[in-house]
């Protein structure tokens, strides 16, 4: 028994992990409530999935526009779950937030249980505290996104995998869970592949000489994943006609140095600027000397996933923050806290105090400062005002009117109009334009304004310049033709007004540079002929 174990009463020592875990739960729920109450918490992109789900629930298939087979989402299982909620008459926004929050609680529980499994309940509890203190983790619980549900499936699959290979059991359930993860997001297939590499290495090193038994174990693992995921993959390939989702062709479209550089920049911004605890805990994870199997499994997944994020160009740092790193947070935090705890128990008493101070300072900085970018509610305010614009459009629009947008979630979902996605996420033509991407914002680099105008949409939305002209989706390139056919019909205030009596939407005919300076910077254009 170590010195630190002797210095605490047995009751306190046994209860401390449970107390910390309970505090983690309360902290996570408090953060989630903060985001839920402080502003409209659903991201615009979540409504893209909700639109697919709505069409599925109403018999049109998993499509963005009825009659068009475009895979402008990467969230199949999430979309099916949301379609079920809509079919039952439930509020899809509320259901997404409830499922996301429950998934977040499940992630915390899995981390804590892993700590107990590896005889370090305190490390597991500290890891949950660190994760619950990361604002982006709770932010995505109520965002409408599938990320916490996906992260839960990944962590559950890894937990089942680790326990099965340690006990010599079969891995059927782990394979099924990873298949569900891969059906929730394509990265799930990547994680399964990385874990499979570790499993092959584990079988190669195993003392058993029974090759047939090794082959059987790996076969059960692969078949349980392959049958479920393979069936889904063949269906989506047949239904949509492409091996990869339409969003891949918009955001990546291939691999190259420009894309890799953007992905690397994304990771650097997300770690050294917004979340430096990822870097610090990643290093601390190398202090964990025991339990080679989970340590190596986590490291293989972390390294492979980070390399993948760089290859595909990362994400939009400003708007989505830590989104694509969320599945790695439990792994990095768990590794780091296991390493710190193991090192801590071998330190001299004086260094234990210093380590505790450093951990407390890291936790306070994480809670107060490092997660601050994730608390930004600017984008959620924009989404809330887009809902107001959608309600405004519904008053004037006819059922056969069409809409062209530079944000394909909120407005299409709430208006129900046939929609052209001017940035290509839900448009095959724009997505497959032969343009090298990576120099600009992810998902905002491809456009074809002439193609959009040729379809004569009734309404077009865009951010404005100070003169009331559209500036997004390449529209300035067709300014003359645009001005001949479209007029500014409505302008939206894109921040929270200090005076609640200030109108959120004003008539486009009244637009002036003064209104632009006040924050009326987003417009709806209507076709004149």
N, C-alpha and C positions, 0 to 999 in steps of 0.2 A: 504494500500500500504506500503511495507517495505521500510526501509531506503535506501537499495541499489537501489531499483526501483526509488526512488525520486532523487537519486544522478546522474542519467544518463539522458541525454535528451531523450525524447520519441522516436525520430527518430533512435538514435543509439541503444536504447534498442530493438526496433522492428526489426532492420536490423542485429544485431549481430549474431543470430542463422543462418540466411541465408548466411552470409559471412563465418562463420565457416563451414557450410555445403559445400559451394562452394570450400573452401580450402581443405576439406576432399576429394572431388572428384578429384581435381587437384593432391593432394598428392598420392592418390591411382593410378591414371593413370601414374604419374611419376614413382612410384615404379614398376608398371607393365612394363613400357617401359624400366626401368633399367634392369629388369630380362630378358626381351625379347632381349635386345641388348648386354648384357654383356657376354652371353654364350648361347649355345643351351639350350633352356629352358624346353624342353619336357622330362619328366621322362620315363625311360625304361618301367615301368609298364603300362603307358598309351598306349603303343603300343600293349600290350596284348588285351586291349579292341578294339583297332583299327583293329587288326587281325580278331577278331570275327566279327566286323562290315564289314570288307572287304569280308569275306566269305559269310556273309548274303547278302551283296549287289550284289554278283556274283552268287547267287542262291544255295550256298552250305549249307545254314542254319546258325544258330547262334552257330558255332563250331570253335574250334581252328585248328583242322585238318579235312578236309573233310572226312566224314564217321565215325568220332569219336564224340560221344555225351558226352562231358565233360564240366561241368559248372565251368570253371576256371576264371570266372569274377564275380563281384558283382555289375554290373553297367548296368542292362538291358536297361533301358530307354535311358541312355547315349549312349550305343552301338547302339541302334536303330536310334537315332538321327544322330550319326556319319555314320551309314550305308546309311542313306538318303543322306548325303553330298557326300559320295563316289559314290553313284548311280547317282547323278547329275553331277558327274565329277569334284567336288570341291576338293580342298586340305584339307584333313581331319585334318591335324595339324593346319592349319590356322583357320578352322572352330571351332575347339575345343578351341582355344585361344580367338576367338571373343566371343563365347558363354560364356566362363568363365569370361571374362572381363565384358560383359553386366550383367551377374549374380551378379558380385561384385558390380556394380553400383546399381543394384536393391536392394541388401542387405543394402547398405548405405541409399538409399532412404526410405526403409521400417523402418529403425531405426529412421531416422529423422522424418518421419510421425508419428511414435508411440509417440515420444516426444511431438509433437504438439497435438496428440490425448489426452494425459494425462496432458495437460496444462503446459508442461515443455519443450518448444522448445529448450531452451538453453542446457538442459541435453541431449536431442536427438542429437543436433549438436556436443556436446562434445564427446558423445559416438561414433559418426561417425568419429571424428578426431582420437580418440584412436584406433579404428579398422583400419582406413586407415594407421596409423603409424606402425601397426604390419606387419613386412616384409613378414611373411609367408602367410598373407591374399592375398597380391598381387602376391606373388610367385606362389600360386596355381591357380591364374587366368589364367596364361599362361603356365601351366604345362602339359596340356592335360588331367588332371584328372577331374572327375566329381564333386569334393568336393564343389566348390562354387555354382554350379547349384543345388546340393543337399541342401546346406545351405540356398539358396534362397527359395526353396520350403518349407523347414521346417519353416523358419521365416514367409513366406507368409501364410502358414497354421495356424500358431499360431496367426497371426494378424487377419485373418478372424474369427478364433475361438473366440478370446477375444471380438471383436466387436459384434459378433452375440450374445453371452451370455449376454453381457452388455445391449444390446438393446432388448433382448427377442426374437430375430429372429431365424430362422432355420439355421442349420449348414451344409447344403448340400454341398456348395462349399468348405468349409473347409475340409470336409471328402474326397472330390475328390482330393484336392491338397495334402493331406497327403497320399492318395493312390499313386499318382504320385511320391511323395518322397520315398515311400517304394519300388516302382518299380525302382527307381534310385539307392538306396542303402538299404540293409536289415534293417539298423538301423532306417529307416523311420517308419517301423512297430512298433519298440520299442517306438519311440516318440509318435506315435498315441496311443499306449497302455497307456503310461504315462499321456498324455493329457486326455484320456478317464477316467482314475482314478480320475483326478481332476474334470472332468465334472460330474461324479457320485456324488462326494462329494458336488459339487456346487448344484446339483439338490436336494440332501438330505437336505441341509441347507436352500434352497429357501423357502420363506414364503408361496408360493402357495401350496394349498392342493390338487390341481387337479393332481392326480397321472397319469391319462391318458395323460394329456398334457406333463408331464415330460417324460413319456414313449415314446411318439411320438417324442419329440425333440431328445432324445437319439437314437431312432430308425432311424431317418433320418440321423443322424450323422454316425451311425454304418453301415447302409445299403449302403450309398454312398461310403464309404470306402471299404466295404466288397465286393460289386459286382465287382468293378473294380480290386481291388487287389486280390480278391479270384479267379477271372478268370485267371489272370496272374499266380498266385501261382499254380493253378491246371495244367496249361499248362506246366510250367517249371518242376513240379514234374513228369508229364507224359513224357516229352521230355528227361530229364536228369536222372530220376530214383531215385533221392535222395531228401529227405526233405530239406537238407541244401546244400549250394554251396560247390563245391569241395575245395575251398580255406579254408573253415572252418575246414575241416578235416586235412589240412596241418598245419594251424596256431594254432588251438586249439584242435580239436579232442575230446573234453570233457572238464570237469572243475576239477580243483584241486588246491592245495596250491601252487605248483610250478608256474603254470600259473598265479594265482592271484598275487603272489609275483612279477612276471615280469610286470604285469599290473600296480601294485602299484608303482613300480620303474619308469615305464614310466611316470606316472602322476607326480611323484615327480621331475623327471628330467625336464619335460616340464614346470613346474610351478616355482619351487624355483631356478632353474638354468637358464633356457632359457627365461621364460616368467613370472617373478614374479608379473607382473601387474594383472595376472589372480587371484592370491591369494589376493592381496590388494583390487581389485575391488569386489571380491567375498565377502569379509568382509564388505566393504562399502555398499553393497547392503542391508544389514540388517538395515541401517539407513533409508531406504525408508519405512515410516510408513503408507502412504496413499495408496489407490488403491490396496486393498487386493487381488483381482482376478488376475491381471497380475503378481503381485509379487509371489503369491503362485504357479501359473502355471509355471512360469520360474524356480522356485526353485525345483519343482517336476521333471521337465525335466532334469535340470542340475544334480541333485542328482542321479536320475535313470540312466542317460547316463554315468556318471562317474563310477558308480558301475558296469555297463555293461562292460566298457572298462577294468576295473580291472579283471573281470571274464574271458574275452577272451584274456587276456595277453597283452593288449596295442598294440603298433606298434613298428616298427624299428625306434628308436629315431635318430640314426646317419643319416640314409638315407632319412627319410620322415618327421622328425621333428613334427610339430604341426598338421599334416594332420587330424588325427581322432578327434582332439579337435576343429577343425574349426567350426562345427555346433553350438558349445556352446559359441564361442566368442561373437556374437552379444547379446546373452542373458546375459552373465556375464557383459559385458561392459555396457549394457543398465541398468541393475539393479544397478551396482556400481555408475554410473554417476547420476542416478535418486536419489540414496541415498545421494551422496555427494552434489548435488545441493539443495536438500531439507534441508540438515543440514546446508549448507552454508547460506541460506537465514535467518536462525535463529541465526546466530553467531553475536557476537559483531564486530564492524568495524575492530578492531585490529586483531582479529582471521580470518577475511575474507582475509586480506592481507597474513597472514601466510598460509592459505589454498590455495590461488592462487599460492603462491610460491611453495608449495608442489606439486600441480597439474602440474605446469609448469615443475618442476624437473622430475616428473614421466614421463611426455610426452617426455621430451628431452632424458631421459635414455632409454625409449622405442624406440625412433626414432634412436638413435645413437648406443646404446649398447645392450639392451636386445634382440633385434631381430637379432643380428649379426649371430647366427647360421643358421638362415633361409636364409642368403645371400650367404651361401657357394655354389659356383658353381662347386665344384669338381665333383659331380655326374653327372651334366649336361655335363661336358667335357667328361666324360666316355661315356655317351650316344652318343655324337657327334662322338667319335672315333669308337664306335660300328657301326655306320652308314657307316663309311669308310670301316670297315671290311666286312660289308654286301655287299657293292659294290665290294669289292675284291673277295668275295666268288662267286658272280654272274658271274664273268668272267670265273671261272674255273668249276663251278658246272654244272651237267647235270640235266634235269627236274625231274628225278626219284631219285636223291640223297636225303639223309636225314641228319638231323642235330640234335645233342643232345646239349642242352645249360644249363648253370647255370643262365642265365638271359633271360627270355622267351618273351621279348617284341620286342626290336629293330631288332635283327638279324632275327627272324622268319618273322616279318612283311615285312622287306625290301628284304629278299631273296625269300620269298614265298615257301620255301622248307618244306616238311613234317618234323615235329619237335617233339623230345622227350624232355619234360620239366623235367630235372634231379632233380629239387627241388619239383616237384609234384603238383604245382598249376594247371597245365593242364594235369595231369596224374592220373587216378583213382587208379591204383595199388600203386603208391608211396604215394599218399594222404592217403590211408586207411591202411598203415602199422601200426602195433600195437606198436607205439613208444610214450612214454610219452614226451610231449613237454612243453616248458616253461623255460628251463635252458639256452637256446641259443637265437639267433636272430630270431625274428618272421618270419616265412615263409622260414627259411633256415635250418631246423633241420632234415627233413626227406629225405632220399635218399636210393637208391638201385643200386649201381654201377654194380653189376653182372647182374641185370635185364637189365640195359642200354646196356652193352656190348653184351648181348645175342641177341639184336635186330640189331647189326652190323650197326650202323649209319655211314654214309660216313664221316661226320665231327663231332668233339666234341670240345666244347670250355670250357676253364677253366682259372682261375687265376693260376699263376705259382710260383714255388719256384725258388731259385737262380740257380738251375741246369736245369731248363726248364721242370720240372715235374708238372703234374696237381695236384692241392691241394683242389679243391672244389667238392661238391656233393659226398663225400665219395670215390672219385677215388683213393686216396692213398692206400685204402684197397685191390685194385685189380691191384696194380702196375705192377706185373710181366706179367699178361695177357695183360694189357693195352700196355706195351712196346713191346710185341710181334706183336701186330696188328696195332699200331698207331705210327705215327711220327709227330713231330712238324713241321707244314707246314708254319705258319705265326705267327709273334709276334707283338703286338700292343703297342704303346706308350700311357700310360694312364695319361698323364698330358699335359698341353700346353707347347710346346717347346719354349725356348727362341729364338732359331734361326728358322725362318719360313722355311728354306731349309732342316731342319732335317726331314727325312721320318717318317710318322706316323706308317707305317707297314714295317717290314723287313722280309726277308726269314728266316724261322725257322732253316734252316741249319747253319745260321751264328750266332745263339744265343750263348752268353757267359755270365758268371756272371757279366761282365762289363756292358753289355747291360741291364741286370736286374737292376743294380744300377742306370742306367740312366733313368729308368722308363718303360722299356719294360717288363711288368709284366703280360700281358694277352695273351693267346695263342689259336690258332686254330690248332687242330690235325686232320690229315687225315688218313683214313684207308689204309693200305698198300696193302691188298689183295682184 
